[in-house]
Amino acid sequence: MAINLSTEHFVVRRMCGKPDVQEITDTDIEAIFFHEGLDWLNNRRPAKGITYFSTVANQQDYNVKPANALRVTNVWWLDSGWDVFSPDMRILPSSMQMDAKFAGVSIMDNPAMVIEFYKKISEYHHNFRGSGYETDEGKIRLEPYPGSNNDKVYFEYTYKRWDHVVNISEEFHRGLRYYVASLVMDYLGIKRGMITGGKNWSGGGGSNEKDLAARYLIEAEGEVPFISPVIFRG
């Protein structure tokens, strides 16, 4: 169910001691939902994608980060001689097909097969030894330098899961509400920092507001704990 911002305005005001519109307007509260709140959720629960590019011999940096990417989280690459990179992310090089190498052979009768098996596993890991990372300029830097053309470099990246606050999943509405309430209390704490009372409220020179803001932030983080992003494969 889509979030109802008109209702959320009322709930947040009630959580914050019902400040009137002279202290904070509905427009201000809505802006917190649309900007700070949305950024907070996308940072704690970003989506994650995987894509790839091909190397150019002796070129270390590549400007290939997708336009919607927030940050690159993992980079790995392998030699172009490997045959197939399947959709389920398993390598199937013809030189390592175990059915072809060990068909009809009993490892118990021929322990040398154990040595051969682990040699193939070692080759598998060796060809994934290349890695990389995102530079401050947003490029992907490979380590070590690629020595050949057309090696496949795969990388994971995060991107915003939601582009509009009304699209946020219902399971996150409560956490978002607490986060917005914490920012509203921070806002009121700043405004009330020089005085301790007004027509419809009394406070502690901003200290009470700051305490409540901290409590609401803890509640928000409990509702939306930070976890590793989920990988989406299309």
MDAnalysis code that builds the backbone (N, CA, C; Angstrom):
import MDAnalysis as mda
import numpy as np

u = mda.Universe.empty(702, n_residues=234, atom_resindex=np.repeat(np.arange(234), 3), trajectory=True)
u.add_TopologyAttr("name", ["N", "CA", "C"] * 234)
u.add_TopologyAttr("resid", np.arange(1, 235))
u.add_TopologyAttr("resname", ["MET", "ALA", "ILE", "ASN", "LEU", "SER", "THR", "GLU", "HIS", "PHE", "VAL", "VAL", "ARG", "ARG", "MET", "CYS", "GLY", "LYS", "PRO", "ASP", "VAL", "GLN", "GLU", "ILE", "THR", "ASP", "THR", "ASP", "ILE", "GLU", "ALA", "ILE", "PHE", "PHE", "HIS", "GLU", "GLY", "LEU", "ASP", "TRP", "LEU", "ASN", "ASN", "ARG", "ARG", "PRO", "ALA", "LYS", "GLY", "ILE", "THR", "TYR", "PHE", "SER", "THR", "VAL", "ALA", "ASN", "GLN", "GLN", "ASP", "TYR", "ASN", "VAL", "LYS", "PRO", "ALA", "ASN", "ALA", "LEU", "ARG", "VAL", "THR", "ASN", "VAL", "TRP", "TRP", "LEU", "ASP", "SER", "GLY", "TRP", "ASP", "VAL", "PHE", "SER", "PRO", "ASP", "MET", "ARG", "ILE", "LEU", "PRO", "SER", "SER", "MET", "GLN", "MET", "ASP", "ALA", "LYS", "PHE", "ALA", "GLY", "VAL", "SER", "ILE", "MET", "ASP", "ASN", "PRO", "ALA", "MET", "VAL", "ILE", "GLU", "PHE", "TYR", "LYS", "LYS", "ILE", "SER", "GLU", "TYR", "HIS", "HIS", "ASN", "PHE", "ARG", "GLY", "SER", "GLY", "TYR", "GLU", "THR", "ASP", "GLU", "GLY", "LYS", "ILE", "ARG", "LEU", "GLU", "PRO", "TYR", "PRO", "GLY", "SER", "ASN", "ASN", "ASP", "LYS", "VAL", "TYR", "PHE", "GLU", "TYR", "THR", "TYR", "LYS", "ARG", "TRP", "ASP", "HIS", "VAL", "VAL", "ASN", "ILE", "SER", "GLU", "GLU", "PHE", "HIS", "ARG", "GLY", "LEU", "ARG", "TYR", "TYR", "VAL", "ALA", "SER", "LEU", "VAL", "MET", "ASP", "TYR", "LEU", "GLY", "ILE", "LYS", "ARG", "GLY", "MET", "ILE", "THR", "GLY", "GLY", "LYS", "ASN", "TRP", "SER", "GLY", "GLY", "GLY", "GLY", "SER", "ASN", "GLU", "LYS", "ASP", "LEU", "ALA", "ALA", "ARG", "TYR", "LEU", "ILE", "GLU", "ALA", "GLU", "GLY", "GLU", "VAL", "PRO", "PHE", "ILE", "SER", "PRO", "VAL", "ILE", "PHE", "ARG", "GLY"])
u.atoms.positions = np.array([
    [0.845, -1.197, 0.000],
    [0.000, 0.000, 0.000],
    [0.879, 1.245, 0.000],
    [0.530, 2.206, -0.851],
    [1.313, 3.439, -0.946],
    [1.197, 4.247, 0.341],
    [2.260, 4.943, 0.656],
    [2.258, 5.772, 1.857],
    [1.320, 6.968, 1.661],
    [0.554, 7.298, 2.700],
    [-0.381, 8.428, 2.654],
    [0.272, 9.609, 3.373],
    [0.786, 10.553, 2.591],
    [1.539, 11.656, 3.193],
    [0.653, 12.569, 4.039],
    [-0.596, 12.719, 3.672],
    [-1.495, 13.558, 4.482],
    [-1.649, 12.978, 5.879],
    [-1.812, 11.673, 5.959],
    [-1.894, 11.012, 7.263],
    [-0.561, 11.100, 8.000],
    [0.536, 10.914, 7.250],
    [1.863, 10.936, 7.879],
    [2.165, 12.306, 8.475],
    [1.733, 13.384, 7.820],
    [1.921, 14.724, 8.400],
    [1.331, 14.775, 9.805],
    [0.105, 14.271, 9.928],
    [-0.599, 14.308, 11.206],
    [0.096, 13.442, 12.249],
    [0.488, 12.225, 11.852],
    [1.134, 11.304, 12.794],
    [2.460, 11.873, 13.282],
    [3.264, 12.402, 12.366],
    [4.565, 12.958, 12.756],
    [4.383, 14.157, 13.681],
    [3.431, 15.013, 13.382],
    [3.170, 16.156, 14.275],
    [2.798, 15.670, 15.681],
    [1.951, 14.651, 15.748],
    [1.545, 14.129, 17.046],
    [2.733, 13.547, 17.804],
    [3.616, 12.825, 17.084],
    [4.809, 12.257, 17.709],
    [5.732, 13.343, 18.235],
    [5.685, 14.517, 17.610],
    [6.597, 15.605, 17.961],
    [5.946, 16.672, 18.847],
    [4.810, 16.338, 19.480],
    [4.176, 17.285, 20.393],
    [3.253, 18.269, 19.725],
    [2.795, 17.952, 18.532],
    [1.860, 18.787, 17.763],
    [2.336, 20.236, 17.572],
    [3.518, 20.430, 16.990],
    [3.930, 21.802, 16.659],
    [2.991, 22.390, 15.608],
    [2.717, 23.683, 15.686],
    [1.813, 24.279, 14.700],
    [2.567, 24.598, 13.410],
    [1.822, 25.050, 12.412],
    [2.415, 25.273, 11.097],
    [3.339, 26.484, 11.069],
    [3.298, 27.320, 12.109],
    [4.247, 28.424, 12.179],
    [5.644, 27.899, 12.534],
    [5.688, 26.816, 13.305],
    [6.991, 26.239, 13.670],
    [7.556, 25.383, 12.545],
    [6.711, 24.540, 11.960],
    [7.140, 23.718, 10.829],
    [5.924, 23.441, 9.961],
    [6.034, 23.718, 8.697],
    [4.899, 23.580, 7.780],
    [4.781, 22.140, 7.270],
    [3.607, 21.833, 6.712],
    [3.433, 20.535, 6.073],
    [4.400, 20.377, 4.902],
    [4.673, 21.483, 4.226],
    [5.621, 21.439, 3.106],
    [7.007, 21.031, 3.580],
    [7.428, 21.549, 4.745],
    [8.725, 21.179, 5.299],
    [8.765, 19.695, 5.660],
    [7.710, 19.206, 6.291],
    [7.664, 17.789, 6.674],
    [7.686, 16.907, 5.433],
    [6.899, 17.301, 4.426],
    [6.866, 16.528, 3.190],
    [8.231, 16.518, 2.509],
    [8.938, 17.642, 2.552],
    [10.272, 17.707, 1.946],
    [11.223, 16.745, 2.640],
    [11.090, 16.595, 3.964],
    [11.936, 15.651, 4.690],
    [11.644, 14.230, 4.241],
    [10.359, 13.896, 4.042],
    [10.008, 12.570, 3.516],
    [10.636, 12.340, 2.152],
    [10.525, 13.347, 1.262],
    [10.934, 13.182, -0.129],
    [12.453, 13.197, -0.321],
    [13.166, 13.878, 0.544],
    [14.610, 14.030, 0.348],
    [15.413, 13.247, 1.389],
    [15.504, 13.743, 2.600],
    [16.311, 13.067, 3.603],
    [15.821, 11.646, 3.872],
    [14.474, 11.485, 3.981],
    [13.938, 10.165, 4.274],
    [14.198, 9.166, 3.163],
    [13.972, 9.579, 1.919],
    [14.199, 8.698, 0.781],
    [15.673, 8.336, 0.644],
    [16.563, 9.320, 0.840],
    [18.000, 9.043, 0.776],
    [18.413, 8.053, 1.863],
    [17.858, 8.220, 3.056],
    [18.186, 7.333, 4.186],
    [17.790, 5.893, 3.872],
    [16.588, 5.693, 3.340],
    [16.136, 4.341, 3.017],
    [16.959, 3.729, 1.882],
    [17.226, 4.515, 0.846],
    [18.003, 3.981, -0.277],
    [19.420, 3.637, 0.128],
    [19.957, 4.353, 1.103],
    [21.300, 4.060, 1.575],
    [21.325, 2.785, 2.423],
    [20.277, 2.578, 3.224],
    [20.223, 1.398, 4.098],
    [19.772, 0.150, 3.361],
    [18.948, 0.318, 2.344],
    [18.454, -0.823, 1.580],
    [18.561, -0.578, 0.077],
    [19.767, -0.371, -0.445],
    [19.882, -0.162, -1.891],
    [19.653, -1.461, -2.648],
    [19.294, -1.334, -3.897],
    [19.275, -2.491, -4.786],
    [20.705, -2.723, -5.281],
    [20.931, -3.907, -5.867],
    [22.281, -4.232, -6.319],
    [22.216, -4.904, -7.683],
    [23.082, -4.477, -8.578],
    [23.126, -5.039, -9.917],
    [24.504, -5.585, -10.239],
    [24.576, -6.392, -11.292],
    [25.837, -6.949, -11.779],
    [25.921, -6.710, -13.281],
    [27.064, -6.261, -13.750],
    [27.291, -6.134, -15.183],
    [28.776, -6.376, -15.461],
    [29.199, -6.201, -16.703],
    [30.597, -6.482, -17.032],
    [31.062, -5.596, -18.179],
    [32.381, -5.575, -18.370],
    [32.989, -4.915, -19.518],
    [34.228, -5.709, -19.898],
    [34.857, -5.362, -21.011],
    [36.036, -6.076, -21.495],
    [37.278, -5.218, -21.343],
    [38.394, -5.874, -21.059],
    [39.650, -5.155, -20.837],
    [40.292, -4.711, -22.147],
    [41.131, -3.701, -21.995],
    [42.059, -3.276, -23.040],
    [43.454, -3.500, -22.481],
    [44.301, -4.164, -23.235],
    [45.625, -4.517, -22.735],
    [46.356, -3.302, -22.169],
    [46.872, -3.452, -20.947],
    [47.667, -2.443, -20.248],
    [46.874, -1.198, -19.839],
    [45.563, -1.245, -19.926],
    [44.737, -0.138, -19.429],
    [44.205, -0.509, -18.053],
    [44.483, 0.337, -17.067],
    [44.105, 0.012, -15.695],
    [42.763, 0.607, -15.279],
    [42.417, 1.825, -15.741],
    [41.204, 2.511, -15.310],
    [40.146, 2.506, -16.416],
    [38.866, 2.320, -16.007],
    [37.761, 2.221, -16.961],
    [36.579, 3.056, -16.477],
    [36.069, 3.885, -17.372],
    [34.926, 4.729, -17.056],
    [33.647, 4.023, -17.528],
    [33.217, 3.005, -16.781],
    [32.121, 2.138, -17.215],
    [31.019, 2.037, -16.167],
    [31.083, 2.828, -15.132],
    [30.081, 2.760, -14.070],
    [28.719, 3.182, -14.622],
    [27.659, 2.381, -14.408],
    [26.329, 2.745, -14.917],
    [25.865, 4.094, -14.375],
    [25.044, 4.779, -15.155],
    [24.595, 6.123, -14.790],
    [23.814, 6.137, -13.484],
    [23.099, 5.048, -13.180],
    [22.284, 5.020, -11.965],
    [23.012, 4.444, -10.758],
    [24.274, 4.078, -10.924],
    [25.017, 3.424, -9.841],
    [25.373, 4.412, -8.730],
    [25.230, 3.951, -7.492],
    [25.680, 4.739, -6.342],
    [27.152, 4.477, -6.071],
    [27.516, 3.202, -5.920],
    [28.910, 2.847, -5.672],
    [29.173, 1.421, -6.147],
    [30.401, 1.176, -6.535],
    [30.833, -0.164, -6.940],
    [31.289, -0.903, -5.693],
    [30.767, -2.108, -5.481],
    [31.034, -2.822, -4.235],
    [31.953, -4.026, -4.392],
    [32.083, -4.554, -5.613],
    [32.922, -5.734, -5.799],
    [33.322, -5.828, -7.263],
    [34.577, -6.168, -7.524],
    [35.091, -6.290, -8.891],
    [35.922, -7.557, -8.987],
    [35.684, -8.361, -10.028],
    [36.526, -9.522, -10.264],
    [36.583, -9.790, -11.762],
    [37.647, -10.417, -12.205],
    [37.804, -10.654, -13.639],
    [38.600, -11.911, -13.904],
    [38.496, -12.404, -15.151],
    [39.110, -13.668, -15.505],
    [39.647, -13.616, -16.927],
    [40.511, -14.570, -17.224],
    [41.174, -14.621, -18.515],
    [40.169, -14.850, -19.642],
    [40.409, -14.232, -20.802],
    [39.481, -14.325, -21.930],
    [39.422, -15.728, -22.523],
    [40.350, -16.600, -22.159],
    [40.342, -17.956, -22.674],
    [39.277, -18.827, -22.063],
    [38.661, -18.358, -21.016],
    [37.602, -19.151, -20.393],
    [36.353, -19.070, -21.244],
    [35.631, -20.183, -21.331],
    [34.620, -20.319, -22.379],
    [33.268, -19.682, -22.092],
    [32.681, -19.976, -20.959],
    [31.295, -19.587, -20.735],
    [31.125, -18.979, -19.354],
    [30.444, -17.864, -19.285],
    [30.017, -17.300, -17.998],
    [28.503, -17.392, -17.979],
    [27.960, -18.336, -17.248],
    [26.533, -18.629, -17.318],
    [25.722, -17.668, -16.466],
    [24.410, -17.545, -16.711],
    [23.565, -16.589, -15.971],
    [23.537, -16.811, -14.467],
    [23.748, -18.076, -14.034],
    [23.725, -18.304, -12.585],
    [25.094, -18.113, -11.951],
    [26.013, -17.460, -12.691],
    [27.311, -17.024, -12.187],
    [28.263, -18.190, -11.913],
    [28.084, -19.322, -12.621],
    [29.010, -20.433, -12.488],
    [29.876, -20.527, -13.741],
    [31.168, -20.770, -13.550],
    [32.087, -20.921, -14.673],
    [32.028, -22.353, -15.208],
    [31.951, -22.485, -16.525],
    [31.918, -23.803, -17.141],
    [32.972, -23.909, -18.242],
    [34.267, -23.759, -17.933],
    [35.303, -23.877, -18.968],
    [35.414, -25.311, -19.445],
    [35.587, -25.497, -20.754],
    [35.639, -26.842, -21.291],
    [36.800, -27.640, -20.718],
    [37.896, -26.975, -20.400],
    [39.056, -27.679, -19.872],
    [38.860, -28.181, -18.464],
    [37.765, -27.776, -17.822],
    [37.533, -28.202, -16.446],
    [36.232, -28.977, -16.277],
    [35.613, -29.412, -17.334],
    [34.402, -30.203, -17.203],
    [34.758, -31.539, -16.578],
    [34.302, -31.727, -15.349],
    [34.713, -32.903, -14.604],
    [34.188, -34.193, -15.238],
    [33.011, -34.125, -15.899],
    [32.488, -35.326, -16.549],
    [33.461, -35.825, -17.600],
    [34.067, -34.878, -18.340],
    [35.000, -35.261, -19.394],
    [36.322, -35.755, -18.813],
    [36.754, -35.139, -17.718],
    [38.060, -35.469, -17.154],
    [38.034, -36.766, -16.352],
    [36.921, -37.045, -15.662],
    [36.910, -38.142, -14.703],
    [35.881, -39.216, -15.009],
    [35.226, -39.145, -16.183],
    [34.184, -40.109, -16.512],
    [34.739, -41.533, -16.490],
    [34.039, -42.419, -15.778],
    [34.427, -43.821, -15.747],
    [35.640, -44.124, -14.898],
    [36.142, -43.155, -14.132],
    [37.340, -43.352, -13.318],
    [36.954, -43.390, -11.848],
    [37.414, -44.361, -11.124],
    [37.165, -44.456, -9.691],
    [38.307, -43.794, -8.938],
    [37.978, -42.756, -8.178],
    [39.013, -42.068, -7.405],
    [39.607, -42.978, -6.357],
    [38.783, -43.884, -5.834],
    [39.297, -44.816, -4.822],
    [40.356, -45.732, -5.432],
    [40.133, -46.123, -6.714],
    [41.104, -47.011, -7.367],
    [42.316, -46.246, -7.878],
    [42.138, -44.951, -8.102],
    [43.227, -44.162, -8.670],
    [43.359, -42.854, -7.896],
    [44.087, -42.842, -6.770],
    [44.217, -41.629, -5.957],
    [44.831, -40.459, -6.704],
    [45.516, -40.716, -7.804],
    [46.094, -39.619, -8.577],
    [45.011, -38.677, -9.079],
    [43.767, -39.188, -9.183],
    [42.660, -38.344, -9.623],
    [42.372, -37.224, -8.621],
    [42.649, -37.509, -7.340],
    [42.455, -36.484, -6.320],
    [43.384, -35.301, -6.576],
    [44.639, -35.633, -6.915],
    [45.615, -34.584, -7.219],
    [45.171, -33.793, -8.436],
    [44.689, -34.511, -9.468],
    [44.232, -33.842, -10.681],
    [43.037, -32.932, -10.396],
    [42.135, -33.409, -9.567],
    [40.957, -32.621, -9.207],
    [41.361, -31.302, -8.563],
    [42.244, -31.356, -7.570],
    [42.635, -30.132, -6.872],
    [43.499, -29.228, -7.738],
    [44.203, -29.794, -8.707],
    [44.917, -28.949, -9.661],
    [43.925, -28.117, -10.463],
    [42.807, -28.716, -10.864],
    [41.805, -27.985, -11.626],
    [41.145, -26.897, -10.776],
    [40.881, -27.203, -9.528],
    [40.316, -26.197, -8.629],
    [41.291, -25.046, -8.453],
    [42.580, -25.338, -8.364],
    [43.605, -24.306, -8.236],
    [43.618, -23.420, -9.482],
    [43.484, -24.032, -10.664],
    [43.437, -23.264, -11.891],
    [42.217, -22.334, -11.905],
    [41.111, -22.841, -11.416],
    [39.870, -22.051, -11.348],
    [40.089, -20.790, -10.534],
    [40.660, -20.947, -9.322],
    [40.878, -19.784, -8.462],
    [41.949, -18.857, -9.032],
    [42.946, -19.418, -9.668],
    [44.010, -18.599, -10.238],
    [43.456, -17.629, -11.277],
    [42.513, -18.097, -12.091],
    [41.979, -17.257, -13.152],
    [41.006, -16.198, -12.644],
    [40.643, -16.261, -11.364],
    [39.818, -15.225, -10.754],
    [40.651, -14.333, -9.836],
    [41.952, -14.357, -9.984],
    [42.810, -13.622, -9.067],
    [42.720, -12.115, -9.271],
    [42.354, -11.664, -10.467],
    [42.232, -10.235, -10.716],
    [41.101, -9.614, -9.915],
    [41.309, -8.400, -9.447],
    [40.289, -7.694, -8.669],
    [40.305, -6.227, -9.078],
    [39.553, -5.411, -8.374],
    [39.511, -3.993, -8.677],
    [38.703, -3.236, -7.655],
    [38.605, -1.936, -7.853],
    [37.855, -1.091, -6.925],
    [37.479, 0.210, -7.633],
    [36.553, 0.948, -7.011],
    [36.137, 2.234, -7.551],
    [37.043, 3.342, -7.041],
    [37.530, 4.174, -7.944],
    [38.391, 5.293, -7.562],
    [37.546, 6.478, -7.109],
    [38.204, 7.498, -6.588],
    [37.496, 8.720, -6.184],
    [36.829, 9.410, -7.365],
    [37.317, 9.146, -8.562],
    [36.737, 9.757, -9.767],
    [35.592, 8.929, -10.341],
    [35.223, 7.832, -9.661],
    [34.124, 7.010, -10.129],
    [34.497, 6.014, -11.208],
    [35.791, 5.801, -11.441],
    [36.240, 4.814, -12.420],
    [36.546, 3.491, -11.717],
    [36.578, 2.406, -12.493],
    [36.968, 1.105, -11.957],
    [38.434, 0.881, -12.275],
    [39.227, 0.659, -11.248],
    [40.669, 0.425, -11.402],
    [40.960, -1.050, -11.169],
    [41.624, -1.677, -12.141],
    [41.927, -3.100, -12.059],
    [43.305, -3.337, -11.462],
    [43.409, -4.398, -10.695],
    [44.687, -4.831, -10.142],
    [44.814, -6.337, -10.337],
    [45.902, -6.818, -10.948],
    [46.975, -6.036, -11.570],
    [46.531, -5.488, -12.924],
    [47.450, -4.814, -13.631],
    [47.154, -4.364, -14.985],
    [46.760, -5.573, -15.834],
    [45.691, -5.468, -16.636],
    [45.362, -6.573, -17.542],
    [46.404, -6.670, -18.650],
    [46.817, -7.884, -18.953],
    [47.855, -8.060, -19.955],
    [47.333, -8.356, -21.339],
    [45.999, -8.457, -21.492],
    [45.450, -8.804, -22.798],
    [44.121, -8.105, -23.013],
    [43.662, -8.114, -24.253],
    [42.360, -7.560, -24.585],
    [41.244, -8.570, -24.305],
    [40.053, -8.028, -24.057],
    [38.821, -8.821, -24.000],
    [38.730, -9.799, -22.839],
    [39.500, -9.565, -21.785],
    [39.215, -10.280, -20.550],
    [37.909, -9.718, -19.993],
    [37.038, -10.568, -19.497],
    [35.758, -10.120, -18.962],
    [35.926, -9.681, -17.503],
    [35.515, -8.445, -17.216],
    [35.557, -7.905, -15.857],
    [34.125, -7.743, -15.371],
    [33.792, -8.423, -14.299],
    [32.442, -8.351, -13.727],
    [32.484, -7.493, -12.465],
    [31.426, -6.715, -12.261],
    [31.387, -5.911, -11.046],
    [29.967, -5.760, -10.528],
    [29.862, -5.666, -9.219],
    [28.597, -5.423, -8.535],
    [28.523, -3.944, -8.180],
    [27.319, -3.391, -8.220],
    [27.151, -1.984, -7.852],
    [25.780, -1.806, -7.198],
    [25.680, -0.800, -6.358],
    [24.403, -0.482, -5.732],
    [23.733, 0.662, -6.481],
    [22.405, 0.696, -6.403],
    [21.644, 1.800, -6.994],
    [20.379, 2.010, -6.163],
    [19.732, 3.141, -6.371],
    [18.566, 3.478, -5.570],
    [17.420, 2.512, -5.856],
    [16.883, 1.936, -4.794],
    [15.759, 1.022, -4.941],
    [14.465, 1.777, -5.252],
    [14.311, 2.961, -4.641],
    [13.082, 3.744, -4.834],
    [13.432, 5.127, -5.382],
    [12.677, 5.592, -6.357],
    [12.899, 6.921, -6.917],
    [11.856, 7.922, -6.443],
    [10.858, 7.442, -5.679],
    [9.803, 8.331, -5.183],
    [9.301, 7.764, -3.870],
    [9.021, 8.634, -2.923],
    [8.648, 8.183, -1.587],
    [7.353, 7.378, -1.591],
    [6.427, 7.667, -2.513],
    [5.157, 6.940, -2.518],
    [5.319, 5.495, -2.968],
    [6.471, 5.150, -3.551],
    [6.709, 3.785, -4.013],
    [7.358, 2.896, -2.958],
    [7.679, 3.443, -1.814],
    [8.366, 2.676, -0.781],
    [7.477, 1.552, -0.264],
    [8.052, 0.377, -0.091],
    [7.308, -0.785, 0.387],
    [6.709, -0.516, 1.762],
    [5.522, -1.086, 1.980],
    [4.800, -0.834, 3.221],
    [5.595, -1.249, 4.453],
    [6.402, -2.284, 4.325],
    [7.173, -2.766, 5.477],
    [8.142, -1.710, 6.016],
    [8.458, -0.680, 5.212],
    [9.398, 0.352, 5.646],
    [8.714, 1.653, 6.078],
    [7.383, 1.715, 6.011],
    [6.682, 2.950, 6.344],
    [6.933, 3.370, 7.792],
    [6.869, 2.421, 8.707],
    [7.040, 2.753, 10.126],
    [8.453, 3.284, 10.399],
    [9.461, 2.626, 9.818],
    [10.831, 3.091, 10.008],
    [11.036, 4.479, 9.432],
    [10.457, 4.725, 8.248],
    [10.573, 6.043, 7.633],
    [9.911, 7.100, 8.499],
    [8.750, 6.784, 9.058],
    [8.035, 7.730, 9.922],
    [8.896, 8.116, 11.125],
    [9.517, 7.124, 11.759],
    [10.374, 7.422, 12.905],
    [11.576, 8.273, 12.498],
    [12.144, 7.975, 11.324],
    [13.297, 8.754, 10.883],
    [12.917, 10.205, 10.616],
    [11.777, 10.404, 9.934],
    [11.320, 11.772, 9.667],
    [11.023, 12.491, 10.977],
    [10.389, 11.793, 11.928],
    [10.092, 12.406, 13.227],
    [11.372, 12.817, 13.945],
    [12.415, 12.006, 13.814],
    [13.687, 12.364, 14.457],
    [14.262, 13.641, 13.849],
    [14.136, 13.809, 12.528],
    [14.644, 15.019, 11.880],
    [13.785, 16.232, 12.213],
    [12.477, 16.018, 12.343],
    [11.597, 17.122, 12.737],
    [11.951, 17.590, 14.144],
    [12.231, 16.650, 15.052],
    [12.614, 17.036, 16.410],
    [13.954, 17.769, 16.418],
    [14.869, 17.347, 15.571],
    [16.137, 18.085, 15.427],
    [15.866, 19.510, 14.961],
    [14.999, 19.634, 13.982],
    [14.623, 20.935, 13.419],
    [14.022, 21.822, 14.509],
    [13.086, 21.268, 15.268],
    [12.453, 22.046, 16.338],
    [13.446, 22.376, 17.445],
    [14.356, 21.464, 17.712],
    [15.366, 21.722, 18.738],
    [16.236, 22.913, 18.400],
    [16.560, 23.050, 17.109],
    [17.358, 24.201, 16.673],
    [16.559, 25.495, 16.826],
    [15.314, 25.458, 16.383],
    [14.480, 26.660, 16.452],
    [14.195, 27.084, 17.890],
    [14.048, 26.106, 18.759],
    [13.700, 26.399, 20.142],
    [14.920, 26.530, 21.049],
    [16.071, 26.501, 20.456],
    [17.302, 26.489, 21.243],
    [17.523, 27.725, 22.094],
    [16.938, 28.852, 21.702],
    [17.161, 30.090, 22.435],
    [16.044, 30.408, 23.423],
    [14.937, 29.629, 23.381],
    [13.820, 29.887, 24.287],
    [13.316, 28.567, 24.854],
    [12.517, 28.619, 25.870],
    [12.056, 27.397, 26.537],
    [10.552, 27.222, 26.507],
    [9.800, 28.103, 25.881],
    [8.355, 27.949, 25.844],
    [7.731, 28.801, 24.776],
    [6.487, 28.457, 24.440],
    [5.743, 29.196, 23.441],
    [4.263, 29.077, 23.724],
    [3.448, 29.516, 22.784],
    [2.002, 29.562, 22.990],
    [1.417, 28.178, 23.260],
    [1.840, 27.193, 22.472],
    [1.237, 25.866, 22.589],
    [2.228, 24.787, 23.004],
    [3.389, 25.159, 23.502],
    [4.360, 24.141, 23.882],
    [5.293, 24.675, 24.948],
    [5.987, 23.773, 25.602],
    [7.074, 24.133, 26.517],
    [8.193, 23.130, 26.311],
    [9.411, 23.570, 26.399],
    [10.547, 22.687, 26.136],
    [11.693, 22.979, 27.062],
    [12.836, 22.451, 26.714],
    [14.007, 22.602, 27.563],
    [15.135, 23.271, 26.834],
    [14.832, 24.334, 26.121],
    [15.880, 25.043, 25.394],
    [16.464, 24.210, 24.266],
    [15.693, 23.268, 23.744],
    [16.165, 22.407, 22.660],
    [16.666, 21.062, 23.126],
    [16.979, 20.915, 24.414],
    [17.559, 19.653, 24.890],
    [16.545, 18.521, 24.872],
    [15.305, 18.805, 25.270],
    [14.268, 17.768, 25.237],
    [14.036, 17.287, 23.802],
    [14.012, 18.240, 22.877],
    [13.807, 17.891, 21.479],
    [14.953, 17.016, 20.952],
    [16.177, 17.349, 21.327],
    [17.329, 16.554, 20.883],
    [17.281, 15.143, 21.459],
    [16.858, 15.018, 22.703],
    [16.747, 13.690, 23.327],
    [15.722, 12.838, 22.584],
    [14.571, 13.432, 22.276],
    [13.540, 12.686, 21.573],
    [13.968, 12.351, 20.151],
    [14.687, 13.261, 19.514],
    [15.208, 12.991, 18.173],
    [16.119, 11.763, 18.188],
    [16.965, 11.648, 19.199],
    [17.866, 10.503, 19.317],
    [17.080, 9.208, 19.533],
    [16.038, 9.262, 20.341],
    [15.205, 8.080, 20.592],
    [14.508, 7.625, 19.316],
    [13.981, 8.579, 18.567],
    [13.286, 8.228, 17.327],
    [14.255, 7.653, 16.290],
    [15.473, 8.151, 16.271],
    [16.453, 7.618, 15.327],
    [16.780, 6.165, 15.650],
    [16.889, 5.839, 16.929],
    [17.136, 4.453, 17.337],
    [15.980, 3.563, 16.899],
    [14.751, 4.053, 17.065],
    [13.581, 3.296, 16.634],
    [13.606, 3.082, 15.118],
    [13.964, 4.127, 14.386],
    [14.005, 4.028, 12.923],
    [15.016, 2.985, 12.471],
    [16.198, 3.023, 13.061],
    [17.244, 2.073, 12.673],
    [16.888, 0.655, 13.072],
    [16.104, 0.509, 14.147],
    [15.632, -0.817, 14.520],
    [14.604, -1.360, 13.551],
    [13.770, -0.481, 13.010],
    [12.765, -0.888, 12.041],
    [13.382, -1.214, 10.681],
    [14.460, -0.520, 10.326],
    [15.107, -0.735, 9.026],
    [16.596, -0.981, 9.267],
    [16.955, -2.150, 9.786],
    [18.374, -2.424, 10.018],
    [19.146, -2.458, 8.710],
    [20.389, -2.022, 8.766],
    [21.228, -2.014, 7.571],
    [21.655, -3.439, 7.255],
    [21.441, -3.873, 6.040],
    [21.873, -5.205, 5.603],
    [22.556, -5.075, 4.252],
    [23.290, -6.137, 3.878],
    [23.935, -6.138, 2.577],
    [22.867, -6.113, 1.488],
    [23.100, -5.367, 0.422],
    [22.099, -5.274, -0.641],
    [21.816, -6.621, -1.292],
    [20.592, -6.794, -1.767],
    [20.187, -7.991, -2.468],
    [20.608, -7.891, -3.932],
    [21.097, -8.978, -4.478],
    [21.505, -8.987, -5.882],
    [20.308, -9.296, -6.753],
    [20.068, -8.424, -7.740],
    [19.020, -8.659, -8.719],
    [19.681, -9.031, -10.037],
    [19.287, -10.140, -10.620],
    [19.849, -10.561, -11.903],
    [18.742, -10.599, -12.932],
    [18.927, -9.877, -14.027],
    [17.904, -9.841, -15.049],
    [18.305, -10.631, -16.273],
])
